């Protein structure tokens, strides 16, 4: 049985799209018992590998070359990094993206695809074939404008905005543009919001995003809410209980930091 495809997209860079892609995938890997794959389709800015501190190979090119292998993250998440070299950016074509996504979902993976902010063929192909697509925005004028413009023009590219849901990143209680106005301007329903978390940047810089996404943090709770909202796209419901351990070890940020430093 084919797994669901969730595309994470924003028409504007710098809104935290890759961070949300990784956080969502790290949450979903627990629901699927390790049967989740994160694919970096952001050809011009393939940041998934450094964000998760994983090797650059095997990449999506290796996976499609026939070996069918991916990088295995310590959490059990399967990761397909994007091009390791900038000169290979043009090789991520629409045809490659469709074949790659069809193969991964056909193997039963729940696939999270981090797609580019530009509307190249590979991005359009992923958005067109996704069971659900997350449109990430931040509560500022330029990001909202870009999202509104995309929704207005999606039909011209053959993309149905009906399976899109909005994620508001860096949400704050006293933001200048209220949430209701953001949704009214964009014209799509909200699936979740990620609060502005100063400590999150430190976790990213230390390579500890996996611990933050898997522990009882506000970021982890935001990923759970987003995942729960994807039931319409075939994502499994959350398990009845939530374990705070992985492989018998604590998954909190401090123990994870100690293990990481000790491995250097």
C-alpha positions in Angstrom: 0.0 0.0 0.0 1.4 3.4 -1.0 2.2 5.8 1.8 1.1 9.4 1.9 3.2 12.3 0.5 3.4 15.5 2.4 5.1 18.4 0.7 6.4 21.4 2.7 6.6 24.6 0.7 6.9 28.3 0.9 7.2 30.8 -2.0 9.5 32.9 0.2 12.8 31.7 1.6 13.8 32.2 5.2 10.5 31.3 6.9 11.7 28.0 8.5 10.4 25.6 5.9 13.2 23.1 6.2 13.1 23.2 10.0 9.4 22.3 9.9 10.0 19.6 7.3 12.6 18.0 9.6 10.6 18.4 12.7 7.4 16.9 11.2 9.4 14.0 9.8 11.0 13.3 13.2 7.6 13.3 14.8 6.0 11.0 12.2 8.8 8.5 12.4 7.5 7.5 15.8 4.0 7.1 14.5 5.1 4.9 11.6 7.5 2.7 13.5 10.4 4.0 11.5 8.7 3.9 8.1 9.1 7.6 7.4 11.4 9.2 4.7 12.4 12.8 4.5 13.4 13.9 1.0 15.4 17.1 0.3 14.0 18.4 -3.0 15.2 21.9 -2.4 17.8 21.6 -5.2 19.4 25.0 -4.9 19.6 25.0 -1.1 19.8 21.4 0.2 20.0 22.0 3.9 18.4 18.9 5.3 21.7 17.0 5.8 23.5 19.7 7.8 20.4 20.4 9.8 20.1 16.8 10.9 23.8 16.2 11.0 23.7 13.3 8.6 26.0 12.2 5.7 25.5 13.6 2.3 25.4 10.1 0.7 23.5 8.1 -0.3 21.6 11.0 -1.8 18.4 11.1 -3.9 20.6 10.5 -7.0 21.9 7.2 -5.4 18.5 6.1 -4.4 17.2 6.5 -8.0 20.3 4.9 -9.4 19.0 1.6 -8.2 20.5 0.8 -4.8 17.3 1.9 -3.0 19.3 3.1 0.0 19.0 6.2 2.2 20.8 7.7 5.1 19.5 6.3 8.4 19.1 8.9 11.1 19.7 7.7 14.7 15.9 8.1 15.3 15.2 5.6 12.5 14.1 8.4 10.1 15.2 7.6 6.5 16.8 10.7 4.9 17.5 11.4 1.2 19.8 14.4 1.0 19.7 16.7 -2.0 22.7 17.5 -4.3 26.0 17.7 -2.4 27.3 20.0 -5.2 25.8 23.2 -6.4 26.6 22.3 -10.0 24.2 19.3 -9.7 21.3 21.5 -9.0 20.0 21.3 -12.5 19.8 17.5 -12.3 16.8 17.6 -10.0 14.2 17.7 -12.7 10.5 17.3 -12.6 10.8 13.8 -14.1 13.3 12.8 -11.4 11.1 14.2 -8.6 8.1 12.3 -9.8 10.0 9.0 -10.1 11.6 9.5 -6.7 8.4 10.3 -4.9 6.4 7.6 -6.6 9.1 5.0 -5.7 9.4 6.1 -2.1 5.6 6.2 -1.4 5.2 2.9 -3.4 7.5 1.3 -0.9 5.1 2.2 1.8 7.0 5.2 3.3 5.2 8.2 4.8 7.2 10.8 2.8 7.9 14.4 3.8 9.3 16.4 0.9 11.1 19.6 1.6 10.6 21.4 -1.7 12.2 24.6 -3.1 10.8 28.1 -2.8 11.2 28.6 -6.5 8.6 27.1 -8.8 10.9 24.8 -10.8 9.6 21.7 -12.4 10.6 19.5 -9.4 8.7 21.7 -7.0 5.6 21.9 -9.1 5.6 18.1 -9.6 5.8 17.5 -5.8 3.0 20.0 -5.0 0.8 18.6 -7.8 1.1 15.0 -6.6 1.2 15.5 -2.8 -1.7 14.2 -0.7 -1.3 17.3 1.4 0.9 20.4 1.1 1.9 22.7 3.9 2.3 26.4 3.0 4.6 27.9 5.5 4.5 31.6 6.3 5.6 34.0 9.0 3.4 36.8 10.3 5.0 39.5 8.3 3.8 41.4 5.2 6.4 40.1 2.7 5.8 36.4 3.6 2.0 36.8 3.6 2.1 38.6 0.3 4.2 35.8 -1.3 1.8 33.1 0.0 -1.3 35.0 -1.2 0.3 35.5 -4.7 1.1 31.8 -4.9 -2.5 30.8 -4.0 -3.9 33.2 -6.6 -1.7 31.8 -9.4 -1.5 28.1 -8.4 -4.3 27.1 -10.8 -2.2 28.5 -13.7 0.4 25.8 -12.9 -2.1 23.0 -12.6 -1.8 23.0 -8.8 -5.0 22.5 -6.8 -4.7 24.7 -3.6 -7.5 22.6 -2.1 -5.1 20.2 -0.4 -2.9 23.0 1.0 -2.9 24.0 4.7 -1.2 27.0 6.3 1.5 26.7 8.9 2.3 30.0 10.7 5.9 29.9 11.9 7.3 32.2 14.5 3.9 32.9 15.8 3.6 35.3 18.7 0.7 36.4 20.9 1.2 40.1 20.1 2.1 39.9 16.4 1.2 43.0 14.4 -0.8 41.1 11.8 -3.4 39.0 13.6 -3.8 35.3 12.7 -7.4 35.8 11.4 -6.2 38.5 9.0 -3.3 36.2 7.8 -5.7 33.4 6.9 -8.1 35.8 5.3 -5.4 37.2 3.1 -3.9 33.9 2.1 -7.3 32.2 1.6 -6.4 28.8 3.0 -7.2 27.0 6.3 -4.8 26.8 9.2 -3.3 23.4 10.2 -1.0 24.7 13.0 1.3 27.3 14.3 4.9 27.1 15.5 5.6 29.6 18.3 8.6 31.9 18.2 11.2 29.9 20.3 14.5 31.6 21.0 16.1 28.3 22.2 15.3 26.6 18.9 18.1 28.5 17.1 20.6 27.2 19.7 19.3 23.6 19.2 19.8 23.9 15.4 23.3 25.4 15.8 24.3 22.5 18.1 22.9 19.9 15.7 20.3 18.9 18.3 17.0 19.5 16.4 16.1 15.8 16.7 16.1 15.9 20.5 14.0 19.1 20.5 11.5 17.6 18.1 11.2 14.4 20.0 10.9 15.7 23.6 8.2 17.5 25.5 8.9 21.0 24.0 6.6 23.6 22.5 8.1 22.8 19.1 7.4 19.1 19.5 3.8 19.8 20.5 3.4 22.1 17.4 4.6 19.2 15.2 2.1 16.8 16.8 -0.8 19.2 16.1 0.3 19.6 12.5 0.6 15.9 12.1 -2.9 15.3 13.7 -4.3 17.7 11.1 -3.0 15.6 8.3 -5.4 12.7 8.9 -7.3 13.7 5.8 -4.2 12.9 3.7 -3.8 9.4 5.1 -1.3 10.2 8.0 -1.8 7.7 10.9 -3.4 9.1 14.1 -1.2 9.7 17.1 -0.5 6.7 19.3 -2.4 6.6 22.6 0.7 7.2 24.7 3.9 9.1 24.2 7.2 7.7 25.2 9.9 9.9 26.4 12.7 7.5 25.6 14.3 6.3 22.4 16.1 3.0 22.5 15.9 3.0 26.3 17.6 6.4 26.6 16.2 9.8 27.6 15.4 12.0 24.6 15.6 15.3 26.4 17.9 18.0 25.1 20.6 17.9 27.9 21.2 14.1 27.8 21.3 14.2 24.0 23.8 17.1 24.1 26.1 15.1 26.4 25.9 12.1 24.1 26.7 14.2 21.1 29.7 15.9 22.7 31.0 12.5 23.9 31.0 11.2 20.4 33.3 13.8 19.0 
